[in-house]
Amino acid sequence: MSAGTAVTAAQVTEALAGVYDPCSQSWQRPLSLVDLGLVRGVETSGARATVRISLTAPFCMAVPVILQSIERRVGEVPGVAEVKVEIDGGTIWTPELMTARGRELLAAARAGDAGPPARPATAG
């Protein structure tokens, strides 16, 4: 990065597209924080990036993993020297917050589900 060129919110948002929600991964439906609609805001100032996120549930046990993933991924953006992550506890997540791409990815994953095994026919 050349001197005098500040990190942009677009660069940070692009990096966040590579941060996946651990719960969606465990359900074999990996969705990024961006696609889930969890990114509430991105601000940059020089070499500092501030990311504000909401959670899918207020009791989310994966918060430490999510925070570490954001810090690592955004910290890899050229020119970023400091990453601050804030949790927005005022926004209640709903599926409507998902991006169109996120809804498409989830629908495709669900369409690939095999469903419950068929029961064998029984003689009556």
C-alpha positions in Angstrom: 0.0 0.0 0.0 1.4 3.4 -0.9 1.9 6.1 1.6 -1.1 8.3 2.0 -3.6 5.7 0.8 -6.2 4.9 3.4 -7.9 1.6 3.8 -11.5 1.7 2.5 -14.7 0.3 4.0 -15.1 -1.6 0.7 -11.8 -3.4 1.3 -12.8 -4.3 4.8 -16.3 -5.5 3.7 -14.6 -7.7 1.0 -12.5 -9.3 3.7 -15.5 -9.9 5.9 -17.1 -11.8 3.0 -14.5 -14.5 3.9 -15.5 -14.7 7.6 -17.9 -17.5 8.1 -20.4 -18.1 10.8 -19.2 -21.1 12.8 -22.7 -22.4 13.4 -23.6 -22.3 9.7 -20.4 -24.2 9.0 -21.3 -26.9 11.6 -24.6 -27.4 9.9 -22.8 -27.8 6.6 -24.4 -24.6 5.3 -21.5 -22.2 5.4 -22.6 -18.6 5.2 -20.4 -15.5 5.7 -21.2 -12.8 8.2 -22.0 -10.5 5.2 -24.4 -13.0 3.6 -26.1 -13.6 6.9 -26.6 -9.8 7.2 -24.7 -9.6 10.5 -22.4 -6.8 9.4 -24.1 -3.6 10.7 -21.3 -1.2 9.7 -17.7 -0.7 8.7 -15.7 2.4 9.4 -12.1 3.2 8.5 -9.8 5.9 9.6 -6.2 5.7 8.3 -4.9 2.2 9.2 -7.8 1.5 11.7 -10.8 -0.5 10.8 -13.9 -0.7 13.0 -16.5 -3.4 12.3 -19.9 -3.5 14.0 -21.8 -6.8 13.9 -24.9 -8.2 15.3 -25.3 -11.8 16.3 -27.9 -14.4 15.3 -28.7 -15.0 18.9 -27.9 -13.0 22.1 -26.5 -16.1 23.8 -24.2 -17.0 20.8 -21.4 -19.3 22.2 -19.3 -18.7 19.1 -18.6 -15.0 19.8 -14.9 -15.4 20.6 -14.3 -17.4 17.4 -16.2 -14.8 15.3 -14.3 -11.9 16.8 -10.9 -13.7 16.3 -11.9 -14.5 12.7 -12.8 -10.9 12.0 -9.6 -9.5 13.6 -7.5 -12.0 11.6 -9.2 -11.6 8.2 -9.5 -7.8 8.4 -6.0 -7.5 9.8 -4.8 -9.2 6.6 -6.0 -6.3 4.5 -3.0 -4.3 3.3 -2.6 -1.1 5.3 -4.7 -2.2 8.3 -2.8 -1.9 11.5 -5.7 -2.0 14.0 -9.0 -3.8 14.0 -11.8 -3.0 16.5 -14.9 -5.1 16.6 -18.1 -3.9 18.2 -21.2 -5.9 19.0 -24.5 -4.3 18.2 -26.8 -5.7 20.8 -29.8 -3.6 19.7 -30.3 -5.3 16.3 -32.3 -8.5 16.6 -31.3 -10.8 13.7 -34.0 -12.1 11.4 -33.7 -14.0 8.1 -34.8 -10.9 6.3 -31.4 -9.3 7.1 -29.7 -11.9 4.9 -28.5 -10.8 1.5 -30.1 -12.1 -1.6 -27.0 -14.2 -2.2 -27.2 -15.6 1.3 -30.8 -16.6 0.8 -29.9 -18.3 -2.5 -26.9 -20.2 -0.9 -29.1 -21.4 2.0 -31.9 -22.5 -0.3 -29.4 -24.4 -2.5 -28.0 -26.1 0.6 -31.5 -27.0 1.9 -32.5 -28.3 -1.6 -29.5 -30.7 -1.4 -30.7 -32.2 1.9 -31.7 -35.9 1.5 -34.5 -35.6 4.1 -35.5 -38.5 6.4 -35.0 -42.0 5.2 -38.1 -43.7 3.7 -39.8 -46.2 5.9 -40.1 -49.7 4.6 -43.7 -50.8 3.7 -45.2 -53.1 6.2 -47.7 -55.8 5.6 -51.0 -55.2 7.4 
